[in-house]
Amino acid sequence: MFKDIFRKTKYVTINSNQKQNRSSEAPRQEEAAIVSKKELPDGLWVKCPKCGEVLFNKNLDENGRVCTTCEHHFRISAKARLALLVDENSFEEWDSELNTLNSLEFPGYEEKLLDAQVKSGALEGVVTGRARIEGIPFVVAINEESFMMGSMGSVVGEKIARAIERAIELRLPMVIFSTSGGARMQEGILSLYQMAKTSAALGKLGENHLLYISVLTDPTFGGVTASYASLGDIIISEPNALIGFTGPRIIKQTMRQELPTGAQTAEFNQEHGLIDLIVARTQMRPVLARILRYHQEGAQYDTTI
C-alpha cells in the first residue's frame, strides 16, 4: 500500500496553441448557439402530431394548415377558414356585437370568457354572415375552436339561429362548419336550449326548400353533434376528424363497453352512413362551389347581393 505514495504523477504537456484553442472553443460554441437562435426564431417551425415531420410554418399556411407529408389537418381559426373558402372581400359578418352574459352567475365564467376573447381574438365561439364562393352567394357559420373549444352557449345558438332565419329571408343556401366540444357547461340548461332552437330553425329552412350543408371538422362532439351538425341535407367531413356525442372514456364508464378502434373518426362514420363525403381542406372550396352550383340551377336563390 505504501508504494502508491511514492508513485510519480503522470503529466501531459499542452502547447500554447492547444491552450488557446481550448480556451476559445467554449465562447465560440456559445456564439454559435446565440446565432442559431437568432437565425431560427420561435414560431418558424411546427412538428406534425401525426407523422412527426418538422414543417416550415409558412409552407404549412400555404397548404391550408395541412401537413405536406401525411396530410394531417391542423385545427384552424374561423378567420383562417374564411380566407381559404370564400371569394376575396365577399364576406359580410352578422351579429358581431352579441356578447355573452353570465345569466346563471357561474363562478369564474366572466374571467373564462375574457381569457377566451384574448386568446382567440373573437367575441364569441361562432362567426356568421353571408359571402360568395366562386361567385355563388350563401350564408355561412363557422365555429371558432380557440374560443372555449367552440362550445355552444346562448350567443352561439342565437347567432346560428339568426343566420338560418336570414338565409330563409334571402332565399340562400346555408353552410355551417362545426368545431365544438359540445354544450357550454357554464350556461347549464340555457346552453341545452340552443339544440332545440337551432334544430327548429333548420326545420324551417327545409320547409322552404333551401339547401343546408353541414361540414364537420376536428373535433365535433356533444350537443352540437346532437343538433345542427347532424341535420344537413349533405354532410361533409374533413379527413380523420373526430366526431361523436361523448368520448370513449365516458362511454366505457357509463355503458361498460369499449368502442371499436377508430369508431369516432370521419371514415368510420362514413362507413356507417352518417357522413356523405370526406373532403380534404385544400379541395373544400371547389367541392362546395360545385354542390352549390348544382342546387342553384334548380332553386330561386337571391343572387343580387
Disulfide bonds with the S-S distance in Angstrom:
none
